[in-house]
Amino acid sequence: MDLVNWAGNVRFRAERIATPASVDDVCAILSGPGPFRALGSGHSFSLIADTDGTLISTAGLAAAPVVDAQSRTVTVGAGIRYGELARALEAEGWALANLASLPHISVAGAVATGTHGSGDAVGTLSSAVAALELVVPGGDVVRLRRGDPAFDAAVVSLGALGVVTSITLDIEPSFEVRQRVYENLPLETALADFDALMGAAYSVSLFLRWGDRDVVDQVWTKSRSAEPPVLPGDPAPAAGPVHMLAGVSPAACTPQLGEPGRWLDRLAHFRLSHTPSAGAELQSEHLVPRRHAVAAIRAVRELADRIAPLIQVTEIRSMRADSLWLSPAYETDAVGLHFTWLPDQPAVEAVVAEIEAALAPFQARPHWGKLSAMDAAGRAAVWPRLREFAALTREFDPEGRLRNPYLSFLDEL
Ligand SMILES: Cc1cc2nc3c(=O)[nH]c(=O)nc-3n(C[C@H](O)[C@H](O)[C@H](O)COP(=O)(O)OP(=O)(O)OC[C@H]3O[C@@H](n4cnc5c(N)ncnc54)[C@H](O)[C@@H]3O)c2cc1C
């Protein structure tokens, strides 16, 4: 079997791949001895989904979305991708509050790793989960709703509690978004008025490269109202559509220039119709409490000489606090410092370790699906419920059938 992740930096070691099409199929698989790991759309850069046993592809667990208008929720098969879900919701006049940068990722895979978009008032994609159904090792089905004792632990689960078969998400009536891009905002201006900048629209992303210019190359704003955002420093709007990578055609990007359009065609940066099956890049991301954001960006700025030769682009995003134990925004509004790197893994890992050290004073949490060198003690220091989560995994999975080397830090806690 030769199966790799989207970036091609993880070659899965699995002996076999299972393709369940129903909850019963998943129960039958999880009645076996393991080891197992669920695999969503394979967009993680870390070894989180790897196993030398059975990889359980969730692509066939794609039950069509069922909307409950009264509770304003939608229930979907765990393997469905956000783009497909978004189209089905829009057809019925509904929307999700946010999307990640691309709509090709599976709902359960994104939720399991605390995936997020940007927006001061918007939570991570995981925070939209209202209920989930999972099959635990041994084959029993467990259903959890918001408010149940284990719920806050079981949403951002790292796939360590069971295989999620369906997910219920909060929805709202469909809405329009206007996307505008502004260019060349001096970094010092951005940092001097960081809260005003990040709060200037429903969703704001800053793109920069840490080079000599010391500018935020692009500010991407997504607004739900017609008025253009008022940005500190008043940077100039881009003259035409742009890609966040210098010199790359914007054809893959969602419409810009303030033209109003449906939420599902604007909240992600990349169009669903543009399907990058593989990417010549690596990613890392660290998320810091909002109050530390400016100091954390300045600390990373000190490493500009080390970062610049390997960076494709950095994206800075914000999100609202939530109560999910392993969320990047657990009990704090958070700001994510994301890095899209050139695909030179040894060199990138060395710089990521330096960034991690520079961000240590700011309680930085690494993204579960991206590159990080943080050990068990480091993770426990930034996720206060991590030891309780580790104990819960032993309850749900006493024989460790869902463990893999990536998750071995849970056994050190
Ligand atoms: C080009 C690109 C852009 C990205 N943009 C963003 C972004 O904007 N914001 C952001 O936060 N992240 C981003 N990511 C990271 C990505 O969202 C996460 O890695 C996410 O986990 C990918 O979802 P997936 O379905 O591919 O999960 P996979 O990589 O397949 O799996 C991730 C984890 O989820 C578990 N899992 C999957 N399905 C299930 C299930 N049914 N039950 C239990 N566990 C399950 C797996 O076991 C594994 O542990 C990006 C990645 C790429 C490649």
The ligand as a Gaussian input file, in Angstrom:
#p B3LYP/6-31G(d) Opt

LIG

0 1
 C       -3.608000      23.438000       2.056000
 C       -4.020000      23.316000       3.506000
 C       -4.682000      24.372000       4.097000
 C       -5.057000      24.299000       5.445000
 N       -5.713000      25.357000       5.985000
 C       -6.040000      25.338000       7.303000
 C       -6.719000      26.435000       7.895000
 O       -7.120000      27.372000       7.229000
 N       -6.946000      26.396000       9.237000
 C       -6.527000      25.359000      10.012000
 O       -6.726000      25.396000      11.221000
 N       -5.933000      24.262000       9.461000
 C       -5.671000      24.246000       8.132000
 N       -5.081000      23.145000       7.566000
 C       -4.851000      21.956000       8.407000
 C       -6.050000      21.012000       8.300000
 O       -7.263000      21.707000       8.473000
 C       -6.005000      19.927000       9.372000
 O       -4.823000      19.213000       9.234000
 C       -7.220000      18.990000       9.322000
 O       -7.085000      18.022000      10.320000
 C       -7.367000      18.327000       7.979000
 O       -8.532000      17.543000       7.941000
 P       -8.460000      16.090000       7.289000
 O       -9.832000      15.626000       7.039000
 O       -7.528000      16.095000       6.141000
 O       -7.837000      15.283000       8.499000
 P       -6.728000      14.128000       8.455000
 O       -5.398000      14.768000       8.228000
 O       -7.129000      13.066000       7.543000
 O       -6.806000      13.629000       9.968000
 C       -6.512000      14.499000      11.025000
 C       -6.842000      13.839000      12.353000
 O       -8.238000      13.680000      12.458000
 C       -8.545000      12.344000      12.782000
 N       -9.822000      12.012000      12.155000
 C      -10.176000      12.183000      10.860000
 N      -11.437000      11.743000      10.679000
 C      -11.848000      11.253000      11.873000
 C      -13.045000      10.626000      12.315000
 N      -14.083000      10.418000      11.503000
 N      -13.128000      10.247000      13.601000
 C      -12.083000      10.456000      14.447000
 N      -10.940000      11.029000      14.081000
 C      -10.829000      11.442000      12.810000
 C       -7.388000      11.533000      12.229000
 O       -7.248000      10.288000      12.903000
 C       -6.232000      12.455000      12.530000
 O       -5.861000      12.292000      13.860000
 C       -4.733000      23.154000       6.215000
 C       -4.082000      22.068000       5.604000
 C       -3.746000      22.149000       4.249000
 C       -3.074000      20.992000       3.588000

